[in-house]
Amino acid sequence: MKLYMTEMSGNSFKVRVLASILGLDYESIRIDWENNEHKSDSFLKLNPRGQVPVMEIEDRVLWDSTAHLVYIARRYGGETWLPSDPLQMAEIIQWMAFAQNEVQFGLQWARGVTVYGRRPESFEGYLTDGRLALNILEDQLVKTGDWLALGRATLADIACYPYVKRSGEGDLPTTYYPEVEAWLSRCESLAGWIEMDPKV
Ligand SMILES: N[C@@H](CCC(=O)N[C@@H](CS)C(=O)NCC(=O)O)C(=O)O
């Protein structure tokens, strides 16, 4: 497996941390983010969205961290991270969809404004979606306890973690969300967890 990434990318982090937990070897290719390699013609051939992460897996090129997590969990993770039981799988996919909606378009993109100056005209909308994301997570953890789904760590937690962890940098601090803060620490205590780059 080959992972095109940057160490500042929270979506790449999801793949890196799962691979670390499972002890997988893969080739890591750091793209030249600072010089916009992800928008170059050659990179757009790998991912028409112009984003990391991208993975070469077997004979395919796949983009989006959700696809990568699903592949790695099912190929190498047994029944632990994404079980094959239809109802359990659906529950985890629900949270992965949430990670790609409210978490990305709220928390990640609010931070995109404050850290990278991207799309400042939409900041209020990102804040609204980001607050919704934190409220939903807090309510879920009040109900379920330690983890988002199935009473144990799964892809649901890995998919949501990075941009919740960095949400304070997008003017959405987790201070008023004690269950969310405890859950972040719980994720960080998993065996094989790696520290996210401070600039993510
Ligand atoms: N849904 C995608 C989002 C990927 C994404 O937003 N990647 C960021 C880095 S974390 C990126 O490359 N942004 C550049 C851009 O959108 O132009 C995924 O989960 O892989």
PDBQT file of the ligand as one rigid body, heavy atoms in Angstrom, charges set to zero:
ROOT
HETATM    1  N1  LIG A 301     -13.438  13.708   2.446  1.00  0.00    +0.000 N 
HETATM    2  C1  LIG A 301     -12.032  13.749   2.169  1.00  0.00    +0.000 C 
HETATM    3  C2  LIG A 301     -11.498  15.096   2.558  1.00  0.00    +0.000 C 
HETATM    4  C3  LIG A 301     -10.029  15.241   2.230  1.00  0.00    +0.000 C 
HETATM    5  C4  LIG A 301      -9.517  16.618   2.615  1.00  0.00    +0.000 C 
HETATM    6  O1  LIG A 301     -10.267  17.535   2.967  1.00  0.00    +0.000 OA
HETATM    7  N2  LIG A 301      -8.193  16.731   2.545  1.00  0.00    +0.000 N 
HETATM    8  C5  LIG A 301      -7.562  17.991   2.839  1.00  0.00    +0.000 C 
HETATM    9  C6  LIG A 301      -6.394  17.747   3.774  1.00  0.00    +0.000 C 
HETATM   10  S1  LIG A 301      -6.938  17.058   5.299  1.00  0.00    +0.000 SA
HETATM   11  C7  LIG A 301      -7.061  18.555   1.534  1.00  0.00    +0.000 C 
HETATM   12  O2  LIG A 301      -6.342  17.903   0.813  1.00  0.00    +0.000 OA
HETATM   13  N3  LIG A 301      -7.481  19.788   1.218  1.00  0.00    +0.000 N 
HETATM   14  C8  LIG A 301      -7.104  20.460   0.022  1.00  0.00    +0.000 C 
HETATM   15  C9  LIG A 301      -8.294  20.951  -0.756  1.00  0.00    +0.000 C 
HETATM   16  O3  LIG A 301      -9.435  20.603  -0.409  1.00  0.00    +0.000 OA
HETATM   17  O4  LIG A 301      -8.062  21.713  -1.688  1.00  0.00    +0.000 OA
HETATM   18  C10 LIG A 301     -11.304  12.619   2.916  1.00  0.00    +0.000 C 
HETATM   19  O5  LIG A 301     -11.794  12.197   3.968  1.00  0.00    +0.000 OA
HETATM   20  O6  LIG A 301     -10.279  12.120   2.435  1.00  0.00    +0.000 OA
ENDROOT
TORSDOF 0
